[in-house]
Amino acid sequence: MVSPLLVVATLCLATPLLAQSPPASSPTSTPTPAKQSDAASSPAKSIGMFAYPKNQQSADQQLKDENECFASAKQQSGIDPQAPPPAAKTEEQKKAEQQAAADNAKQAKGGRVKGAARGAAGGAAVGAIADDEAGKGAAAGAAAGTMVGGAKQRRANKASKQQAAQATAQQQQQQEAQVGAAYQQGIDTFKRPFSACMDARGYSIK
């Protein structure tokens, strides 16, 4: 027969062990994914316009009307305002074109030869007046004239390169302005049939 004291001692020792047992792990709950926004963008706002319903049309009805008028205006005008605008030239491309224009600019030649001839003539005259040998004066004048003529030619050629680069830069600006104006004109053309369609369906377009 088991002693009652032994039973009580056994229970006392087992109780702390049961208290320290970790709770049963519960199955990990799967996080609920965030609800995606189902708000659709307004075709009118995509072209910088705002539509206001005159007859208390619902938001869904307005979106439907905008999409249908957008498609109709696209078909009538042949213009897709959602297409990206023409890509502009990068700064590297512009600089390369300007450099090419400068390299191909008209360059003056023969400045040194002309300067030498003018210097020789002037030197000979000075030599004769100074009762010196005309040949020595001509040689000295030719050397000086060569230097002067060469310097003038370099300045003229540098100015020619700068003018060519500047002219190319102005042409690039004009081309960008023309492309931008043509793109905006296309958007304005598209807006006319779109506005007419929305107005016919009971909307005020701003």
Buried (B, 14 or more C-beta within 10 A) or exposed (E): EEEEEEEEEEEEEEEEEEEEEEEEEEEEEEEEEEEEEEEEEBBBEEBEBEBEBEEEBEEEBBBEBBBBBBEBBBEBBEBEBEEEEEEEEEEEEBBEBBBEBBEEBEEBEEBBBBBBBBBBBBBBBBBEEEEBEBEEBBBBBBBBBBEBBBEBBBEBBEEBBEBBBEBBBEEBEEEBEEBEEEBEEBBEBBBEBBBBBBBEBBBEBE
